[in-house]
C-alpha cells in the first residue's frame, strides 16, 4: 500500500509562498527601502543550500532554518568582494508579547553560530596577537549582518512591544544606559507597503479585506471573491491568503485541483464548519443520554461530570456546559 500523502498545513503554505525570490525581494524592498529595488531576486539564495567558506557547513543552515520561518542570504558582487546579508522572516498569527526578545534571540543565535564557526579556524596562536587568540577572533574578522522582519497575520491590531525597552520597567535615570533592541513589524491587516510584485499586491490586498473586523462576514466574503475574480489572482496567492487568514481548508485536496478561487476557500470553510456542527450535535446527543442515565441511577453531579469527561473525551469545562444544558 502506498504511503498516504501528508496534508499541507497553513503555515507550510505561507512559508512556501515566501520561498519565491521575486516575492521575497519585493517584500523586503517595500519594508526596508520604501519600494526601491535595492535587493534583487537573483542575488538571493535559500540559506539551506549555502556551503561557502564563510558559512562553513550545512549545520549552520540547519540550525538557523530550524528557528526561523524563511531565511535567505543576499549576495551582491562588488568591485573588491561580495557583500553578504542574511534576511529572515517570521510569521505570526497571534500577538506575541515577548516578540522583541524572541527576535533578539534568533539574531543572536545567528551571530553566535558565525562566531563559533570562525573560531574553529584558530586552533593555535600562530599569526595572532594574545588578545586575538584569547578572543578566538582576529581584529579584522567581520560577520554577516542579520535583518529580521516579523509579519503579523492577525485580525486584531498589534498592541505588543516593538522593542526590548518596551518590555522593561526601566527607571528614567538609567534608561540611557540600558541597551535596546528594536524589531521590524508589518501588520498584514493594514500597511502602506509600496509593493511591485503583482502576487504580493494581491496577497496583502486580500488579507486587508479578510482581516477587516469592522465589516460583516458576508460583506467580507463578497469583497474577497469579487477582488480575486476581477484581478485573476494566482492559485498560490489564494492558498497563501487562506493559510495566513487561518481559513479552515483541506490543502491536500485543493492542491490537486486545476484552479482554486476564493469561492473554493469559503466553500471548504463552510464544509468544515458543517462537519464540526454534526460532530458537536452527536456529542450533545450522547451527553444528554449520559446525564439522564446518571440522574436515573442517582449519581451525583461530580460523578456525572467524571463520566462525561471519560466517555466523550472532553474537558471539565465542556462537561459542565453539557450538564447545565441537559440537567432538569
N, C-alpha and C positions, 0 to 999 in steps of 0.2 A: 504494500500500500504506500502511495506517495506521501511525502511529508506535507502536512496541512500548512497552507500559506498563512503567515502571521499577519494579523490585521495591523494596518498603519495606525499609529497614534497621532492625535492632533499636533503634539509638539514636534514629532518627527516630520510631519508635513511642513510645518513652519520652518524648521531647520533646513530641510531640503530646498525650500524656495530660496533661502539666502546663500546657498552654496553657489548659485549663479553669479559669476564675477561681474557681469554688467549691472545686475540689480544691486549687488553688494557695494560696488564702487559708487554708483549713483546715490545710494543712501548715505554713505559716509561723506561724499562731497556736499550733499544737501545739509547735513548736520554740522560739519566742520568748516566748510568753505562757502556757505551761502549759495550753493548750487554750482560754483565754478568747478570746471573739470580739472582738478589738481591730481586726483588719483585716477589712473587709467586701468581699465579692466584687464588689459594684457600685462599689467605689472603685478597682478595678484596671483598667489598660489595658495592652495589649501595647505595648511601647516603640517598636516599629517603625511604629506609626501616629501617634506623637507629633510634632507640629509647632508646639508652643506657642512663645511669645516667649522663654520661659526656656530651652528646649532648642534654640531657633534653627531647626534644619532636620533633614531625614531623614538627612543624613550622620552625625549623632550616633547615631541609632538603628542605622544600618547598621554603624558601627564597633564599637558595643557588642554588637550581635546577632551579629556575626561571631565574637566572642571567647567568648561565654557560651552555655550551652545554653538557658536560659529567663530572660528579663528582663521584668519588669513595673514600671510606675510606679504608685504608690498616691497618689491624690488625695483628700484629706479636707478638706471645706469647714469652715471655722471662721467665727467672727463677723467677723473682720477680713480674712482672706485664705484661701489654700489651702495646706495642708500637703502637701509632696511628699516621697516616699521611693522610692528605686529598690531593688527587690528582685530579686536574682539567684540562680539555682540552677545548680549544677554537678553533673553525674552522673559517677561514677567506677566503672568496672567492676573496675579493679585498684588496688592501693595505689600512691600516688604520693608518694615520699619528699620531694619538694620542694613539696608542695601548699600549705603556708602562704605560701611565696614566690610561687607561681603565683596564688593568690587575691589577695595583696597587689598583684601586677601588674595584675590585672583591675580592682581597685578604684582603683588609682592612675590607670589609663587612663581610667576614668570621670570622675574628678575633673579630670584634666588636660584632657579634652575640654571640660568645663564651663568651666574657666578660659580656655581658648583662645577659645571662643565668646563668653564675657563680655568678654574683652579687645578683641575686634573693635569694640566699641561706642565705644572711647576712642581715636579717631584723632588727637585733639589735646587740649591741656591745659585746655580751656575748662571752668570749674566744678570743676576738680580741684586738689588741692594737689600740690606737687612729688613728695612720697612716693607719692601715689596714682597720679600719671601714670607714675612710674618703675615702679610695681608693676603697672600696667595693671589696676588693681582699686581701687574705692573702699572706704573703711573700712567702709561699711555693706553692701557686697555679700556675699551668702551663697550657698553652693552647696547642691545637693540631696544629702542623705546616702545612702550606699550600704550595703546589707546583703547579704552573700553566704552562702549555705548550700551545703555540699557533701554530696551524698547518695552514700554508698558502697554499691554493689550486689554486692560480692564475698562469697565464702563464708568467707574467712579473716578472723579478727579484725584490725582496723586496728592496725598496730604502727608506723605512721609518725608524724611530728611533727604536733602540733596548734597549734604557734605558731612564730614565727620564732626565738625563743630556743632552742627545742629543736633547731634546725638548726645552731646556732652553738656553737663551742668558746670559751666566754667565761670569762676569768679572774674569780674571785669578786669581786675588789676593784673591777672596772669594770662588773660586771653591772647595777647600778642605773642606769647612765648609757647603756646600750645599749637603744634603743627596741625594744619588742616588737610583734609583730603576730599576733593570735590569729585562728583560723578556727573557724567553726561546722561541726561534722561530725555527720552522722547515719548510723548503720550500719543498712541495711535488714534485715540478718540478725537483729538483736536491739536493741530500743529500748523505751523507755517512753513513747512519744508518746501524748498524750491527743487522739485524733482524733475528729471527729464526723461527717465526710462518709463515707457508707457505702462508696463506692468506694475511698477512701483506707484505710479499715479493712480491707477485703478485700485490697487490694493488699499492705499490709505484713504481714498475717497469712499470706498465701500465700507471700510472699518469705521469711518466717521459716521456713516449712515446707520450702521448696525449698532454702534455703541452709544447712540444718542438716547439718553433716558428721558428726554423731555417730550418725546412723541410716543403715541400708542404703538403697540407691537404690529398691528395691522398696517398702519401707515409706514412703519419702518420697512416691513417686508415688501410692500408695494414699491417703495422708492428704490430699494436694493435690486429688485427684479427688473425694474424699468432701467436703472443705470446700467446693469450688466447687459441687458438686451441692446440698448442704444449704442454702447461702446464696444460691443462684441468682445467682452472680457475673456481673456485666456483661461483655459481649464485649470492651469497651475495656480492662477490667482484666485479663482473660485474656491479651490480646495484649501489654499492657504488662509483665505478670509474665514472660511468655515472653522478651520483649526484654531486660528488666533481668537476668533469671537466665541469659541467653545460651543459651536453648534454640534448637536449630537448626530453623528453620521457614521455609516459603515464605510470607512475609507477604503477598505479592501474591496468592497463591491464597486464603488464608484470609480476606482482606479482602472477598472477594466472596461468602462463604458467609453464609447466613441466620443461623446460630448457630455459635458457637465455644465449646467447653468444654475442660477440662483433658485429657480423653481425646484430643481433637484435637491438643493440644500434644505429648503423648507419642507418638501415632501418627506425627505428622510427624517427630518426633525420631528414632524408630526407623527410619522410611523413609529418612531422610537417612543414618542410620548404615549401613543395608544397602547404599545406593548407594556409600558410601565404602568399604565392605568389598569390594564387587565390583570397584571400581576398583583397590584395593590388590592384590586377587587377580590381576588382569590384569597389573599391573606386576611382581608376583613371577614370573609365568609368563614374561614377556619377559626379565626379569633372569636367570632360570635359563638360558634359551636363549643369551643373550649371553655368560654366564660359561662355559658348556660349550663353545661355539664358540671362545671365546678360548683355553681350555685346549688344545683340539684343534690349534689353529694355533700353539701355543707362545708365546702372548703373555704378557708379564709382568703381575704384579698391578697395577702402575701403569697399564699400557696398558689393561687390562680396566676399571679404575675410571674412566678417562677416557671409554671407550666407554659405560659405564653412565650417567654423568652426561649425556653428549651425547644418547644415544638415548632415555633415559627422562625427561630434563629434571629430574633430582633433584640434591640436594646431595651433596658428597663424603661426608659422614657417612652418608647414606642408601645411597649406593653401597657403602660399606664394610660396612654391615649386610647388604646383599644378597650381597656377596662372601663374607662369613663364613658366611652361611646356606646357600649353594649350592656352595661350593668343596669338592671331595672331597679 
